[in-house]
Amino acid sequence: MIEVSRFWRDPALPFVEARRVGDGRQVCYAAHSHESFSLGVITGGRSTYRNADRHIEVEAGTTVLMNPGVVHACNPIAGKPWSYLMLFVDMPWLQAQGFTLPVQAWSRSPALYRQLLQVFADLFDVSLADRENRLAALFAALPSLLEAGSADVQDAGNPRLDAAAAFIRAHRSDPLSLEDICAACGLSRSYLIRAFRQRFGLTPHGYLLDQRVQLARAQLRQGRAIAEVAQEAGFADQAHLQRAFKQHLATTPGHYRKAAAC
């Protein structure tokens, strides 16, 4: 039987996390973002792919790329099977490698696809000792492997919207109201709701919830108790965290925390 989902982590490489999903029909996501740089490969079937305001269908052989903070989601098409591999890499490590975030949101480069499959095989091979060197080699080669012109560049838009997003990130564990955000960025309530969603793909409340899930995820990776994480990340209670975490990451806090200890 195909394994639905498995996370990979190694204490020796705390800056990277991988996920292997064998049946994407059982792992569905609400629109969300990551603090890390994320990239994945579709290994079977087809799915929808949303990256900011762009929506396409992707199929086996496609690489998807999500920069930190960019709202995205991949989900099945009419219940049809699909599978994929995902890699999440922390920005401080990438910056230390001199890596520059790409403008592309996807690529159909066969060379990139093959190299990513090899990297995933290396990560899941518990006997391999030079995983970090192989990861560094991947990101050094990534710019040349990406196809030119596979995605457009986003318009920077209204800088007050970026200020609103920054304010939410800075206060994500606080009991923020929409009025607090409006006051911080100098925008009206109606404009903020409409323009923020157009700019980031989420309402201000949805963006706040996504930021809280990211905070909870980081704390669960450290083995923190779920109830404590829920409180410190700004959730009303553990049940609220449970619902949001499952929607955003298609796994429960308990399953994710358990994987962190493996």
N, C-alpha and C positions, 0 to 999 in steps of 0.2 A: 504493500500500500504506500502511495506517495505521502510523505510527511507534509502536513499542512504548513507548518512554520517552525523555524529554528533560528535562534540568535546565536552569534559567535562573539565571544570576547576573550581576551587574554590579559591578565594583570601586567604582563611584560610590555603590552602595547595598549596602554589606557586611552590613547588618543583615537582609536579606531574601533568600530563596531560593524558587524556584518549581519545580514538577515537573509535566509533562504526560504522562499515561499513556494511550495509545490502545487498548491491549489488556490489561486487568487480569488476564486469565487467565495471562499470562506474568510477572506481577509480584506474587508472593505473599509474605506477611509472617508471621513469628512475632510473638507479642505483644511490644510494645516501647513505648518512650516517647521524648519529645524534651525538650531543654532549652528550646526555643523554644515560642511559642504557634503552634499549627498549625490551619489550617482548609482545608477542601477542598469541592469541589462534584462530585457525581456527574453526569456529562454523558451517560451512556448505559447502558442495562441496569440490573441490580440486583446488589447484593452484600450480604454479611453485614457488620455493623459492631459491634465490641466496644469499649466504653469503660468501663474499670474493671469493675464487675460487671454492667453493662448490655449486653444483646445484642439487636439488632434487625436487620431487613432494611431497606436503603435503596435508593432508586431515583433515576433521573434527575430532577433538580430539587431534590434534598436537599442541604443544606449540613451538613457534619460539623465539629465543633469539639473540639480536644484541648488542654487546658491543660497547661503544663509538668509533667513528672513523672507524668502519668496514663497508665497502661498501656492500649494500644488496638491494634486491628488491623482492617483491612478486607480481605476476600478474596472470590473468586468463589463463586457458588452452583452446584454441580454442573457446573462447567466452562462455564457460560454466559458469553457476552461481556459486558464492562462497561468503562467508561472514566471517567476523572476528572482533575481538576486539583487540585494541592495548593500551599499557601502556608505557608512557615515564617518567622516573624518573631521576631527577638531581643527579649527582654524589656526591656533597657535603653532601646531606642528606643521601645517601646510605653509604658513608664513615663514617658518624657519627653513623650509626647503626652497624658498623663493617663488612659490607658486602664486600665479595670478588667476583670479576667478574668471572663468570663461563667460562670454556673452551667449553662447549657444545653450539652448534648453534641451536639445536632443541631437543625436547623430546616428546615421546609418552606416558609418564606416565599418567595414568588415574587419579591418586590422585592429581597431579599438575594441570591437566586440570580442575578438579572439584573445586579446591581451587581458581584458577584464575577466574573462572566464578562467584564464590561467591564474590570475591573482586570487580569485575566489577559491580555486582548487588549492592554492598554496596556503591560504588562511585556514581552511578546514583540515589541512594535513597537519596533525598534531606533532609530527616528527620533524617538521621543517624548522631550522634554526634561524634562517636569514629572512624572515618575513618583512621586517622593517626595510631592509635594503631593496626588496622587491617592490614594496609599496612606493618607496622613494623613486625608484626607476619608472614606475607607472606614471607618477605625477610629473616627472621631468619630461616624459614623452607625450603626455596628454595633449598639449597644444598642437603638436605636429600631427597627431592622430585624428583630431577633430576635423570634420569637413567644414570648409569655409562656407559661410552664408546659410547654415542650417537653421538659424533663428535670428530674429530681429533684436534690436536693442531697445530697452524700455525708455520711454520719455520720463525725465526726472519729475515733471509735474510741479504742483504747488509745494514749496518748501515747508509751509505750515502743516501740511499733511505728514511730512516726514517728522516734524517736531511733535505732532500728536502721537505718532508711532513710537518715537523715542521716549516720550513721557510715559506711555503705557508700559514700555519695557522696563523703565526705571522704577515703576511703582506697581509692578505686576502682582506682588503679594499683598498689596494694600486694598482696602475696600473702595475701589475707585467708582465714581459715578460718571455719567456722560457729561454732567455739568463741570466736573473737575477737569476733564480732558478739554472741553471747549474753552474753559478759562485759561488753561495752560498754553493753548496754541492760538487763541484769538479768533476762533471760527464759530459760526452759529451752529446750533444743534442740527438743523435740517441739512445745511451744507456739509457738515462734518460726516454725517451718516451716509449721505449720497456719494460724496467725493472720496471718502476713505475707502468705501467698498470698491469703487471703480479703480482706485490706485493700488490697493493691496489685496483685493479679492475677498475680503472679510469686512464685516461691520466692526466698529470699534470694540463692541462687546465680544464678538467672535475672535478678534485679534487678542484681546486681553485673556480670554479663555485659552487660546493657543499658547500664549506666553506662559501661563500657569502650568499647562501640561508639560512644556519644555523644562520648566524649573523642577517639577515633580520628577520628570524622567532623569534629570541629572542627579537628584538626591537618591532616587531608587537605585541607581547604578552604584552608589556608595553603600548600599545595604541598609539604608534607613528604614525605620518602621513605617508602614503605610499610613497609619493614623497620624503620625507626627508630620509626615510629608504633606498630607492633605491640609493640615492646619497651616503649616509654614508656607505653603504655596498659594494660600488664599482661597481654598475651596471651603464651602460651607461645612462639609463633613466628608467622611471617607466614601460614602456612597456617591456623592457628587464627583469626587475624583475618579471613582471607578467608571462612572458613565462617560465622563469626558475623555479619559485615557483610552477607553475601548473605542470610542468614536474616532479619535485622532490617530491612534497608533495600531488599531485593530488587534489589540492584545490587552489583557488585564494587568493592573499594577502588580498583582501577585506573580503572574507568569513572568513578567519582565524582571522583577526583583529576583526571582529564583534563578533566572538565566544569568544575572549579574554575579551570582555566587559560584557559578560553574567554572 
